[in-house]
């Protein structure tokens, strides 16, 4: 979940430029107050952990979701 101050920031693009991961937006809902994105990431587990730390430092709330939940 994005806080209001990051709604217009291209966070996913920045993520793709900084880290060697493949991203896929599975679902998104954006309003003036909040942005909720279900983002699939593929890459080394250590890099994905770095991505999560980076996102949390920006103020993005990250909740990991198992792939089978997304596919069903």
C-alpha positions in Angstrom: 0.0 0.0 0.0 1.3 3.4 -1.0 0.8 6.4 1.3 -0.8 9.5 -0.3 2.6 11.3 -0.8 3.8 8.5 -3.1 0.6 8.1 -5.3 2.1 10.0 -8.2 5.7 8.7 -7.8 6.7 5.9 -10.3 7.8 3.5 -7.5 7.5 0.4 -9.6 9.6 1.9 -12.4 12.2 3.1 -9.9 12.3 -0.4 -8.4 12.9 -2.0 -11.9 15.8 0.5 -12.4 17.5 -0.2 -9.1 17.0 -3.9 -8.7 17.5 -7.0 -10.9 13.9 -8.3 -10.6 11.1 -8.9 -13.0 7.8 -7.3 -12.0 4.3 -8.0 -13.0 1.3 -5.9 -11.7 -1.4 -8.4 -10.9 -3.9 -6.0 -9.5 -4.0 -2.3 -8.6 -6.4 0.2 -7.1 -5.4 3.9 -6.9 -7.2 6.8 -5.4 -6.2 10.3 -4.2 -5.7 8.8 -0.6 -4.1 5.4 -1.2 -2.6 3.1 -3.7 -2.9 -0.7 -3.4 -0.9 -2.8 -5.7 -0.5 -6.6 -6.0 3.0 -6.9 -7.5 4.5 -10.2 -8.5 8.3 -10.2 -8.4 10.7 -12.8 -9.8 14.4 -12.9 -9.0 16.9 -14.0 -6.4 15.4 -14.2 -2.9 18.1 -12.0 -1.5 17.4 -9.2 -4.0 13.6 -9.5 -3.4 14.4 -9.0 0.3 16.4 -5.9 -0.6 13.5 -4.6 -2.6 11.1 -5.0 0.3 13.5 -3.1 2.6 13.8 -0.3 0.1 10.0 -0.1 -0.3 9.4 0.0 3.4 12.0 2.8 3.8 10.0 4.8 1.2 6.9 4.3 3.3 5.2 1.6 1.3 3.5 -1.1 3.4 4.5 -4.5 2.1 2.5 -7.7 2.8 3.9 -10.9 1.0 1.3 -13.0 -0.7 1.8 -16.6 -1.7 1.5 -17.3 -5.4 -1.2 -19.9 -5.1 -3.5 -17.2 -3.5 -3.0 -15.0 -6.5 -3.6 -17.8 -9.1 -6.9 -19.1 -7.5 
